[in-house]
Amino acid sequence: MSFLITSNTSDLETTPLTAGINRPFSYFNNLQDTLKIPKNSEIAVQSVKINKEGNISVNRSNNQFYLYHGTKITSNIDDTTSYPVMGWFDNLDGDTIFSPNTDEFAESVQRGFRRANLMPNNQISATNSSGARCIVKRSASGTDFEGFEISFTTSASSSNVDNKNLNWLPAYANYIGDDFSVNGTGTEITNNEAGSEVLLIGTDFPLSLANGCFVSDTADFDHNLEEWSIGLTRCTRLGRVDENGSYSSNRSNLLEEPSYFDGNGFFYDYVLLNEDNGNGSYFLKLQHATMNPATNELEMSEVDYRTKLGIANYIDANASNITKVEWGIKNEQVTIRVFNAGAGPGTGFITLANGLDANASRNLKPLNQCCWLSYPKVEIPAGKKLTIDTYNGIDITNYQYGSETFNSTTGRHQQINCDWWATQVNLSREQIYCLSVDSRYMNETGNILSYTQKGLNSGNAVNKDYVLVLTQSDTYSLSAGANANRLLGFDNRGLVDTPNTAGSTLVTFISDNIPKFTSTNSLFIRLKNMTFNSVNFSKSSESKILYHLPRFDNSGVETGGLFFEPTERVYLKLNNMTDLFINDIEVDIVNSNETLARNLTGKTIVCFHLRKSKTDVE
């Protein structure tokens, strides 16, 4: 007879390994010498010690939440520029009704928060590998489940990358041609049209909201003879992406501008124009898209920079030798500067607006959630070129301009959830949620009410608060249907607005209490490299399962540290007609379908008993 003790890790190790070949649900042990198993032997499980975490039932009654990213609300959401983003928990197949273990559910939580974490600097990108994360919080021993740790990482201005090689698309379907070219490095855009301007949008990388910068050189323009415009816009498009990943102006669902734009002129969220004043002179005008409360439509309205600069007349781009236009974003603050290479009101860069003026009428509107993903939009005169000096965009992983792809299998558009504005448009919610944000008082035409535009924090990252809306809240509306507080371990807090730790680029929330996970499944011991035979009828196949672990252990407990010792051992013959020699053993703990039981943690011990078979009768 032989008594075999196996474990995924040794007590002698100062730092036990629980990964690779040492996982608590699948491990490999070997001997320095060879073990001889006499012929006609049989084997049984003598005892099992495991640490088992339970499963939880996820369904529509507990899988919905909202993520709010903006200024924490003290009175009314209309005093902010943000809106709660709905999220949900699902499994890898997209099912919202499932029963995960703790690690699987943490992955689901992480996936859900990443879908709802839509500011570009917060998303997974070339400069932000974390974004939203959720990990299982365990005791120092690594065995006891203590809840979840949810964290959000944002990229600061130090992570900005100058990436000029943008994809440029025509902005309007029926107004102007698309005969333009871009050089290999993306630094020069040339209008090849014979007699008309081209209007284009750079679609690849939304601007960073932490000192994002778009600097263009207009030296090739004739400022005293040609109209041009350079600005920023939210996502617009010439239709919807098709199965080839391209846009077509012949398709329906054009999005050349918001549906609640009044249609007078080209739509920009922010724009600097070289405009003909009617007597042969051209002056620089600054405009933004603001809400006219009388019509409930966006309109292009002017920000008169002359009082701010202390000048009587608009800047003559030709007389002042304006050669560069610079747009910058710091959270809500949008800055516009022009470079004066000659005479005029000062030399060098001149700031026309920066969001810091105490007089609201001298600021551009604060950048709101509809414009979190902002893109350059340019109007280039016929036969001229625009040079891109600097462009700080975010290279978002799995990004798609327009926030959707076409699924050729289903024949439907599939949401990517990288752009809140575009997603609401795709789902026909633009007139509800987006209009609500664009209509707030700080975005109204001619607004003079005091509003302090938010900038960057001490770490040069976007200065916004995170709020987890886990039950329906009148303060953070819309939040209908939010019901995830107990799943995440916030039983007594449906509104989680104070993080456990908060830095300039990282905030962390930790469960207040331990969510209730229960054990609903039985487990099985599988010996992969032994010569006995068993059959798993639930899989209709032969198996190497040796023993069934019931739901409750010997003391009646179903989760945590469990100990099993059968009152009567079940032996299976090894079918070895001769002596068998082994120097390793492979132990798996599996579910009934023989998938690995990944809800085991810490140290696993399985003991086996070998004996000479008492009978040779099958």
PLY file of the C-alpha trace (Angstrom):
ply
format ascii 1.0
element vertex 618
property float x
property float y
property float z
element edge 617
property int vertex1
property int vertex2
end_header
0.00 0.00 0.00
1.11 3.59 -0.67
-0.08 6.94 0.58
0.44 9.81 -1.91
0.35 13.44 -0.78
0.07 16.05 -3.54
-0.21 19.83 -3.42
0.02 22.79 -5.72
2.62 24.48 -3.50
4.95 23.58 -0.66
4.68 24.96 2.85
8.47 25.26 2.80
8.36 27.97 0.16
8.73 31.50 1.52
6.56 32.80 -1.31
4.25 30.03 -2.50
3.63 29.87 -6.21
0.02 29.58 -7.36
0.41 30.05 -11.12
1.71 28.07 -14.07
2.03 24.41 -13.02
1.17 25.40 -9.43
-2.41 26.56 -9.85
-4.76 25.49 -7.06
-7.09 23.84 -9.59
-4.43 22.29 -11.85
-0.93 21.32 -10.72
1.99 19.01 -11.44
4.11 17.21 -8.81
7.18 15.09 -9.44
9.56 12.88 -7.46
13.33 12.82 -7.40
13.10 9.02 -7.48
10.72 6.68 -9.28
7.63 5.33 -7.51
6.89 1.67 -8.14
3.23 0.73 -8.27
2.80 -3.05 -8.04
0.82 -4.82 -10.74
-2.94 -5.13 -10.31
-3.19 -2.01 -8.10
-6.08 0.35 -7.56
-6.33 3.96 -6.42
-8.77 6.12 -4.45
-8.92 9.62 -3.03
-8.24 9.63 0.72
-8.81 13.34 1.49
-9.02 16.76 -0.11
-8.30 20.24 1.27
-9.18 23.25 -0.88
-10.07 26.94 -0.63
-13.21 27.47 -2.66
-14.81 30.71 -3.65
-18.47 30.67 -4.61
-20.41 31.87 -7.60
-22.93 34.64 -7.90
-26.06 34.94 -9.98
-25.88 37.90 -12.36
-29.07 38.98 -14.11
-31.06 42.06 -15.03
-32.05 42.65 -11.42
-28.44 43.38 -10.36
-26.19 43.97 -13.38
-26.74 47.64 -14.29
-24.87 50.75 -13.14
-23.96 54.27 -14.29
-20.54 55.88 -14.31
-20.43 59.65 -13.87
-17.18 61.44 -14.70
-17.33 65.16 -14.03
-17.73 67.68 -11.26
-19.38 66.07 -8.24
-22.96 67.33 -8.07
-23.92 69.46 -5.10
-27.32 70.66 -6.28
-28.23 70.09 -9.94
-26.68 68.11 -12.77
-27.46 71.03 -15.10
-24.68 72.95 -13.36
-22.14 70.52 -14.84
-20.96 69.54 -18.31
-21.23 65.76 -17.77
-23.87 63.05 -17.91
-24.04 59.55 -16.34
-23.06 56.77 -18.74
-24.99 53.53 -18.46
-23.04 50.29 -18.07
-23.80 46.64 -17.46
-22.10 43.37 -16.60
-21.99 40.43 -19.02
-19.85 37.41 -19.77
-17.52 36.92 -22.72
-20.41 35.68 -24.85
-22.38 38.86 -24.17
-24.90 37.11 -21.91
-26.31 39.25 -19.10
-27.64 36.22 -17.22
-24.76 34.05 -15.99
-23.17 32.63 -12.82
-19.47 33.59 -12.56
-16.96 32.97 -9.79
-15.16 35.90 -8.19
-12.36 36.18 -10.77
-14.74 35.82 -13.70
-17.03 38.44 -12.23
-14.10 40.84 -11.69
-13.35 40.52 -15.40
-17.01 41.25 -16.15
-16.94 44.33 -13.89
-13.76 45.57 -15.58
-15.29 45.06 -19.01
-18.45 46.93 -17.97
-16.60 49.94 -16.54
-14.32 50.15 -19.56
-17.39 50.38 -21.79
-18.67 53.30 -19.70
-15.33 55.10 -19.22
-15.51 57.22 -22.36
-13.26 60.23 -21.90
-10.39 59.65 -24.36
-7.60 59.97 -21.77
-9.33 57.31 -19.63
-9.66 54.68 -22.31
-7.20 51.87 -23.03
-4.73 53.38 -25.45
-1.10 53.44 -26.53
-0.37 55.65 -23.48
-2.82 54.15 -20.95
-2.63 50.38 -20.50
-4.95 50.31 -17.47
-8.04 52.46 -18.02
-10.73 51.00 -15.78
-9.69 47.94 -13.79
-11.31 45.55 -11.32
-9.38 43.01 -9.28
-10.44 40.61 -6.56
-9.34 41.79 -3.13
-8.11 38.97 -0.91
-6.56 38.55 2.51
-2.80 38.60 3.06
-2.77 34.81 2.75
-4.35 35.12 -0.69
-7.22 32.79 0.17
-10.06 34.80 1.74
-12.28 36.82 -0.59
-12.74 40.39 0.71
-14.51 42.15 -2.14
-13.39 44.11 -5.19
-10.97 46.91 -5.94
-12.12 49.13 -8.82
-9.66 51.68 -10.17
-9.58 54.29 -12.92
-6.39 55.54 -14.57
-6.16 58.59 -16.82
-3.26 59.78 -18.96
-1.73 63.16 -18.12
-0.20 65.71 -20.48
3.20 64.04 -20.02
1.82 61.09 -22.01
0.77 63.18 -25.00
2.29 62.06 -28.29
2.71 64.25 -31.37
0.99 62.20 -34.06
0.26 64.12 -37.24
-0.50 61.18 -39.54
-4.30 61.50 -39.44
-6.89 60.05 -41.77
-8.76 62.97 -43.35
-12.33 62.62 -44.63
-14.61 65.05 -46.47
-16.97 66.75 -44.02
-19.97 67.33 -46.30
-21.46 65.10 -48.96
-22.94 67.49 -51.48
-21.14 70.80 -51.10
-17.55 70.37 -52.20
-15.38 67.78 -53.88
-12.87 65.51 -52.22
-9.88 66.08 -54.47
-7.18 66.49 -51.86
-3.95 64.75 -50.94
-1.89 64.21 -47.80
1.85 63.69 -47.84
3.42 60.55 -46.38
4.09 61.97 -42.93
0.67 63.59 -42.60
2.17 67.04 -42.18
0.76 68.61 -45.38
-2.81 68.56 -46.68
-3.17 69.92 -50.22
-6.41 70.98 -51.87
-6.25 69.80 -55.48
-9.66 71.23 -56.42
-9.45 73.67 -59.31
-11.90 76.27 -58.10
-13.31 75.48 -54.68
-12.25 74.86 -51.11
-12.25 71.46 -49.42
-13.68 70.88 -45.96
-12.07 67.96 -44.09
-12.06 66.21 -40.71
-9.09 64.35 -39.24
-10.62 61.18 -37.80
-7.91 58.92 -36.39
-7.00 60.33 -32.99
-9.33 62.43 -30.83
-7.45 65.23 -29.12
-6.04 64.69 -25.65
-8.06 66.61 -23.04
-4.89 67.10 -20.98
-3.07 69.86 -22.85
-4.02 68.41 -26.21
-2.77 70.68 -28.97
-3.47 71.17 -32.69
-1.15 73.66 -34.39
-1.47 74.36 -38.10
0.56 76.62 -40.41
-1.40 78.85 -42.80
1.57 80.54 -44.46
0.52 79.17 -47.86
-2.89 80.90 -47.66
-3.55 84.31 -49.19
-5.15 85.87 -46.11
-6.36 88.96 -47.94
-8.07 87.10 -50.80
-9.28 83.75 -49.46
-11.73 82.52 -46.88
-10.57 79.63 -44.70
-11.49 78.11 -41.37
-9.72 75.94 -38.80
-11.48 74.49 -35.81
-12.58 71.53 -33.70
-15.69 69.39 -33.94
-17.36 66.38 -32.40
-17.76 63.31 -34.64
-19.59 63.91 -37.92
-19.68 61.54 -40.88
-20.98 60.91 -44.39
-23.18 57.94 -43.54
-22.49 54.79 -41.55
-19.55 52.44 -41.85
-20.25 49.46 -44.13
-18.96 45.90 -44.31
-15.76 47.15 -45.93
-15.06 49.55 -43.05
-15.64 52.63 -45.22
-18.19 55.46 -45.34
-20.32 56.28 -48.33
-22.12 59.54 -49.09
-24.77 57.50 -50.88
-25.85 55.83 -47.66
-28.54 57.17 -45.37
-27.95 58.41 -41.84
-25.65 61.29 -42.75
-24.23 63.04 -39.71
-22.77 66.20 -41.20
-23.92 68.13 -38.13
-26.13 67.58 -35.05
-29.80 67.17 -35.92
-30.56 70.19 -33.69
-28.15 72.52 -35.52
-29.91 75.38 -37.30
-28.06 74.72 -40.56
-26.75 78.25 -41.07
-23.15 77.81 -42.22
-20.74 74.98 -41.60
-20.97 73.26 -38.24
-17.99 73.39 -35.89
-17.96 73.21 -32.13
-15.15 75.80 -32.19
-13.78 77.62 -35.23
-11.54 80.49 -36.32
-12.54 81.91 -39.70
-10.82 84.23 -42.11
-13.99 86.00 -43.22
-14.70 88.53 -45.98
-16.14 91.64 -44.32
-17.81 92.72 -47.55
-15.47 95.50 -48.68
-12.56 93.41 -49.89
-10.89 93.02 -46.51
-10.65 89.78 -44.54
-10.79 89.63 -40.75
-10.41 86.79 -38.24
-13.67 85.85 -36.52
-14.02 83.42 -33.62
-17.18 81.32 -33.32
-18.57 78.37 -31.40
-21.75 76.29 -31.59
-24.05 77.44 -28.78
-27.68 76.78 -27.93
-30.30 79.36 -28.82
-32.90 78.91 -26.05
-35.59 80.52 -28.20
-35.30 77.91 -30.96
-33.69 75.07 -28.96
-31.14 74.71 -31.73
-27.38 75.01 -31.90
-26.16 77.99 -33.89
-22.78 79.40 -34.80
-22.33 82.43 -32.55
-19.42 84.81 -32.18
-16.95 85.28 -29.34
-15.71 88.85 -29.79
-12.05 88.82 -28.77
-11.49 92.55 -29.38
-12.39 93.70 -25.84
-10.19 91.01 -24.35
-7.24 92.19 -26.45
-8.06 95.88 -26.04
-8.28 96.52 -29.79
-10.91 98.34 -31.83
-10.90 96.20 -34.96
-10.74 92.50 -35.74
-7.32 91.11 -36.58
-6.44 91.41 -40.25
-4.62 88.12 -40.86
-2.77 89.55 -43.82
-1.69 92.84 -42.23
-0.68 91.09 -39.00
1.09 88.32 -40.88
-0.76 85.52 -39.09
1.03 82.28 -39.98
-0.17 79.75 -37.39
-3.39 78.78 -35.62
-3.24 76.82 -32.36
-6.12 75.02 -30.64
-5.58 73.63 -27.15
-7.73 71.72 -24.65
-7.41 71.54 -20.88
-10.43 69.58 -19.69
-13.31 72.06 -20.24
-11.08 74.99 -21.20
-10.60 75.49 -24.93
-7.80 77.86 -25.97
-7.33 79.50 -29.35
-4.11 81.33 -30.23
-2.75 82.80 -33.44
0.88 83.48 -34.25
1.68 87.01 -35.41
4.95 86.97 -37.29
4.86 90.69 -38.03
3.03 93.89 -37.09
-0.29 94.16 -35.27
-1.48 93.73 -31.69
1.71 92.23 -30.30
3.97 89.62 -31.81
4.34 85.90 -31.25
1.33 83.89 -30.08
-1.78 85.95 -29.26
-4.46 84.34 -27.07
-7.95 85.07 -28.34
-9.74 82.95 -25.69
-8.71 80.41 -23.08
-11.69 79.71 -20.80
-10.17 81.66 -17.90
-11.82 85.04 -18.34
-14.12 86.12 -15.49
-16.50 87.48 -18.13
-18.19 84.39 -19.58
-18.91 86.13 -22.90
-15.16 86.29 -23.62
-14.69 82.53 -23.26
-15.43 79.78 -25.69
-18.11 77.44 -24.34
-16.78 74.83 -21.90
-16.05 71.52 -23.58
-18.86 69.18 -22.53
-19.40 65.43 -22.74
-20.71 65.63 -26.32
-17.26 66.87 -27.33
-15.08 64.56 -25.21
-13.85 63.13 -28.49
-12.91 66.24 -30.50
-11.34 66.27 -33.95
-9.66 68.88 -36.18
-11.81 70.30 -38.96
-10.29 72.51 -41.67
-11.42 74.45 -44.73
-8.54 74.79 -47.21
-8.71 77.25 -50.15
-8.45 76.00 -53.72
-4.95 74.98 -54.72
-3.47 75.69 -51.28
-1.95 73.52 -48.57
-2.22 73.46 -44.80
0.77 72.30 -42.77
0.27 70.45 -39.46
2.97 71.45 -36.95
1.70 69.63 -33.84
-1.13 67.25 -33.05
-1.59 65.61 -29.63
-4.17 62.88 -30.16
-5.06 59.75 -28.18
-4.39 56.43 -29.94
-7.34 54.50 -28.46
-7.17 50.70 -28.62
-9.93 49.13 -30.80
-11.03 52.65 -31.75
-13.54 53.27 -34.53
-14.50 56.71 -35.75
-18.28 56.90 -35.35
-18.17 54.37 -32.49
-19.58 51.44 -34.44
-18.66 48.70 -36.89
-20.71 46.61 -39.27
-21.22 42.95 -38.31
-21.44 41.04 -41.58
-22.72 37.93 -39.78
-25.76 39.62 -38.25
-26.10 42.33 -40.91
-26.27 44.94 -38.15
-24.17 47.77 -36.84
-22.36 46.96 -33.61
-21.55 49.64 -31.02
-17.89 50.03 -30.02
-18.60 52.36 -27.06
-15.62 54.68 -27.46
-17.52 57.94 -28.11
-20.54 58.88 -25.98
-21.89 61.43 -28.48
-21.61 59.12 -31.51
-23.08 56.17 -29.61
-26.16 58.19 -28.60
-26.62 59.24 -32.23
-26.27 55.65 -33.42
-28.92 54.55 -30.91
-31.28 57.45 -31.79
-30.85 59.08 -28.38
-29.21 62.28 -29.62
-32.36 64.38 -29.17
-32.70 63.21 -25.57
-29.38 62.92 -23.77
-27.05 64.93 -26.03
-29.51 67.78 -26.42
-29.83 67.86 -22.64
-26.08 68.42 -22.25
-25.80 70.93 -25.10
-28.75 72.93 -23.68
-27.23 73.76 -20.29
-26.89 77.43 -19.42
-23.11 77.63 -19.86
-23.60 76.60 -23.52
-26.30 79.15 -24.34
-25.74 81.88 -26.91
-24.60 85.09 -25.22
-24.35 83.46 -21.78
-23.11 85.91 -19.15
-23.81 83.77 -16.09
-20.79 82.89 -14.04
-19.35 79.44 -14.65
-15.82 78.42 -13.69
-14.46 76.20 -16.42
-12.55 73.22 -15.03
-8.95 72.66 -16.07
-6.19 70.24 -15.08
-5.13 69.04 -11.64
-1.70 69.30 -10.05
-0.52 66.29 -12.05
-1.57 67.89 -15.36
-4.40 65.39 -15.78
-8.08 66.16 -16.36
-9.60 67.39 -13.11
-12.86 65.45 -12.82
-14.49 63.33 -10.13
-15.60 59.72 -10.52
-18.98 58.68 -9.13
-20.31 55.12 -9.21
-24.10 55.30 -9.46
-25.18 51.85 -8.30
-28.82 52.51 -7.43
-31.25 54.95 -9.02
-30.45 58.52 -8.03
-32.49 61.70 -8.45
-29.28 63.73 -8.26
-27.44 61.78 -10.94
-30.24 61.39 -13.41
-30.53 59.68 -15.77
-29.80 56.59 -13.67
-32.99 54.56 -14.00
-32.50 50.86 -13.40
-29.18 51.10 -11.54
-29.09 48.09 -9.21
-25.49 46.80 -8.87
-24.57 48.00 -5.38
-24.80 44.62 -3.62
-22.92 42.78 -6.36
-19.98 45.16 -5.91
-20.06 45.19 -2.10
-21.66 48.57 -1.44
-24.80 47.38 0.35
-25.47 50.69 2.11
-24.16 53.06 -0.59
-25.98 53.31 -3.87
-24.01 56.45 -4.70
-20.27 55.88 -4.30
-18.68 59.31 -4.75
-15.70 59.17 -2.38
-12.79 56.97 -3.50
-10.62 55.08 -1.03
-7.53 56.57 -2.63
-7.24 59.46 -5.08
-4.18 60.70 -6.95
-3.75 62.94 -9.94
-4.03 60.08 -12.44
-5.42 57.15 -10.39
-8.49 56.73 -8.16
-9.53 53.53 -6.41
-12.78 52.29 -4.88
-12.84 49.25 -2.55
-15.92 47.28 -1.53
-17.43 48.30 1.82
-18.52 44.75 2.56
-17.94 41.29 1.12
-20.44 40.43 -1.63
-22.27 37.18 -1.01
-21.05 34.42 -3.30
-22.51 30.95 -2.83
-21.41 27.51 -3.98
-23.90 25.95 -6.36
-21.71 23.37 -8.06
-19.93 20.16 -7.24
-16.31 19.53 -8.14
-14.37 16.48 -9.28
-10.80 15.22 -8.87
-9.15 14.27 -12.15
-5.84 12.39 -12.48
-4.63 13.02 -16.00
-1.71 10.60 -16.18
-3.09 7.50 -14.47
-4.26 4.34 -16.24
-7.68 3.84 -14.68
-10.88 4.26 -16.68
-14.00 6.28 -15.90
-16.83 7.64 -18.03
-18.38 11.12 -17.92
-21.87 10.61 -19.32
-22.62 14.35 -19.10
-19.95 14.80 -21.77
-20.55 11.49 -23.50
-16.88 10.63 -23.27
-14.28 8.65 -21.39
-12.66 10.48 -18.49
-9.94 10.46 -15.86
-12.23 11.63 -13.06
-11.59 9.69 -9.85
-13.67 11.36 -7.14
-16.66 13.65 -6.68
-16.44 16.52 -4.18
-19.95 17.30 -2.92
-21.22 20.85 -2.47
-20.73 20.79 1.32
-17.61 19.52 3.09
-17.45 17.27 6.16
-18.39 20.17 8.47
-21.28 21.38 6.30
-19.49 24.42 4.84
-19.72 25.25 1.11
-17.15 28.04 0.59
-13.82 29.08 2.08
-11.42 26.51 3.51
-13.00 23.08 2.91
-11.97 19.57 3.95
-13.35 16.37 2.44
-12.69 12.80 3.59
-15.01 10.12 2.22
-16.42 7.70 4.76
-16.03 4.97 2.16
-13.37 5.25 -0.47
-14.10 4.32 -4.07
-11.17 2.51 -5.69
-10.60 2.30 -9.42
-8.31 -0.33 -10.91
-5.19 0.96 -12.65
-5.35 -1.97 -15.10
-1.60 -2.50 -14.77
-0.83 -6.12 -15.59
2.80 -5.41 -14.73
4.52 -3.12 -12.29
3.98 0.55 -13.09
6.72 3.14 -12.55
5.91 6.86 -12.25
7.86 9.93 -11.17
5.18 12.59 -11.60
1.48 13.13 -11.08
-0.94 15.63 -12.65
-3.96 16.67 -10.60
-6.91 18.72 -11.85
-10.01 19.87 -10.00
-12.79 20.33 -12.52
-16.48 21.05 -12.93
-18.92 18.46 -14.21
-18.16 19.45 -17.81
-14.45 18.98 -16.99
-13.54 22.63 -17.30
-11.04 23.73 -14.66
-12.54 24.92 -11.37
-11.04 28.39 -11.41
-12.84 29.44 -8.25
-10.16 27.74 -6.12
-7.47 29.85 -4.47
-4.43 29.41 -2.27
-3.19 25.98 -1.27
-4.74 22.71 -2.45
-3.87 19.31 -0.95
-5.14 16.03 -2.39
-4.12 12.70 -0.82
-4.45 9.37 -2.65
-4.37 5.79 -1.44
-2.85 3.01 -3.55
-3.38 -0.65 -2.75
-3.19 -4.07 -4.29
-6.49 -4.93 -5.92
-8.49 -7.34 -3.76
-9.96 -9.05 -6.77
-9.19 -9.43 -10.42
-12.87 -9.71 -11.26
-14.02 -6.80 -13.43
0 1
1 2
2 3
3 4
4 5
5 6
6 7
7 8
8 9
9 10
10 11
11 12
12 13
13 14
14 15
15 16
16 17
17 18
18 19
19 20
20 21
21 22
22 23
23 24
24 25
25 26
26 27
27 28
28 29
29 30
30 31
31 32
32 33
33 34
34 35
35 36
36 37
37 38
38 39
39 40
40 41
41 42
42 43
43 44
44 45
45 46
46 47
47 48
48 49
49 50
50 51
51 52
52 53
53 54
54 55
55 56
56 57
57 58
58 59
59 60
60 61
61 62
62 63
63 64
64 65
65 66
66 67
67 68
68 69
69 70
70 71
71 72
72 73
73 74
74 75
75 76
76 77
77 78
78 79
79 80
80 81
81 82
82 83
83 84
84 85
85 86
86 87
87 88
88 89
89 90
90 91
91 92
92 93
93 94
94 95
95 96
96 97
97 98
98 99
99 100
100 101
101 102
102 103
103 104
104 105
105 106
106 107
107 108
108 109
109 110
110 111
111 112
112 113
113 114
114 115
115 116
116 117
117 118
118 119
119 120
120 121
121 122
122 123
123 124
124 125
125 126
126 127
127 128
128 129
129 130
130 131
131 132
132 133
133 134
134 135
135 136
136 137
137 138
138 139
139 140
140 141
141 142
142 143
143 144
144 145
145 146
146 147
147 148
148 149
149 150
150 151
151 152
152 153
153 154
154 155
155 156
156 157
157 158
158 159
159 160
160 161
161 162
162 163
163 164
164 165
165 166
166 167
167 168
168 169
169 170
170 171
171 172
172 173
173 174
174 175
175 176
176 177
177 178
178 179
179 180
180 181
181 182
182 183
183 184
184 185
185 186
186 187
187 188
188 189
189 190
190 191
191 192
192 193
193 194
194 195
195 196
196 197
197 198
198 199
199 200
200 201
201 202
202 203
203 204
204 205
205 206
206 207
207 208
208 209
209 210
210 211
211 212
212 213
213 214
214 215
215 216
216 217
217 218
218 219
219 220
220 221
221 222
222 223
223 224
224 225
225 226
226 227
227 228
228 229
229 230
230 231
231 232
232 233
233 234
234 235
235 236
236 237
237 238
238 239
239 240
240 241
241 242
242 243
243 244
244 245
245 246
246 247
247 248
248 249
249 250
250 251
251 252
252 253
253 254
254 255
255 256
256 257
257 258
258 259
259 260
260 261
261 262
262 263
263 264
264 265
265 266
266 267
267 268
268 269
269 270
270 271
271 272
272 273
273 274
274 275
275 276
276 277
277 278
278 279
279 280
280 281
281 282
282 283
283 284
284 285
285 286
286 287
287 288
288 289
289 290
290 291
291 292
292 293
293 294
294 295
295 296
296 297
297 298
298 299
299 300
300 301
301 302
302 303
303 304
304 305
305 306
306 307
307 308
308 309
309 310
310 311
311 312
312 313
313 314
314 315
315 316
316 317
317 318
318 319
319 320
320 321
321 322
322 323
323 324
324 325
325 326
326 327
327 328
328 329
329 330
330 331
331 332
332 333
333 334
334 335
335 336
336 337
337 338
338 339
339 340
340 341
341 342
342 343
343 344
344 345
345 346
346 347
347 348
348 349
349 350
350 351
351 352
352 353
353 354
354 355
355 356
356 357
357 358
358 359
359 360
360 361
361 362
362 363
363 364
364 365
365 366
366 367
367 368
368 369
369 370
370 371
371 372
372 373
373 374
374 375
375 376
376 377
377 378
378 379
379 380
380 381
381 382
382 383
383 384
384 385
385 386
386 387
387 388
388 389
389 390
390 391
391 392
392 393
393 394
394 395
395 396
396 397
397 398
398 399
399 400
400 401
401 402
402 403
403 404
404 405
405 406
406 407
407 408
408 409
409 410
410 411
411 412
412 413
413 414
414 415
415 416
416 417
417 418
418 419
419 420
420 421
421 422
422 423
423 424
424 425
425 426
426 427
427 428
428 429
429 430
430 431
431 432
432 433
433 434
434 435
435 436
436 437
437 438
438 439
439 440
440 441
441 442
442 443
443 444
444 445
445 446
446 447
447 448
448 449
449 450
450 451
451 452
452 453
453 454
454 455
455 456
456 457
457 458
458 459
459 460
460 461
461 462
462 463
463 464
464 465
465 466
466 467
467 468
468 469
469 470
470 471
471 472
472 473
473 474
474 475
475 476
476 477
477 478
478 479
479 480
480 481
481 482
482 483
483 484
484 485
485 486
486 487
487 488
488 489
489 490
490 491
491 492
492 493
493 494
494 495
495 496
496 497
497 498
498 499
499 500
500 501
501 502
502 503
503 504
504 505
505 506
506 507
507 508
508 509
509 510
510 511
511 512
512 513
513 514
514 515
515 516
516 517
517 518
518 519
519 520
520 521
521 522
522 523
523 524
524 525
525 526
526 527
527 528
528 529
529 530
530 531
531 532
532 533
533 534
534 535
535 536
536 537
537 538
538 539
539 540
540 541
541 542
542 543
543 544
544 545
545 546
546 547
547 548
548 549
549 550
550 551
551 552
552 553
553 554
554 555
555 556
556 557
557 558
558 559
559 560
560 561
561 562
562 563
563 564
564 565
565 566
566 567
567 568
568 569
569 570
570 571
571 572
572 573
573 574
574 575
575 576
576 577
577 578
578 579
579 580
580 581
581 582
582 583
583 584
584 585
585 586
586 587
587 588
588 589
589 590
590 591
591 592
592 593
593 594
594 595
595 596
596 597
597 598
598 599
599 600
600 601
601 602
602 603
603 604
604 605
605 606
606 607
607 608
608 609
609 610
610 611
611 612
612 613
613 614
614 615
615 616
616 617
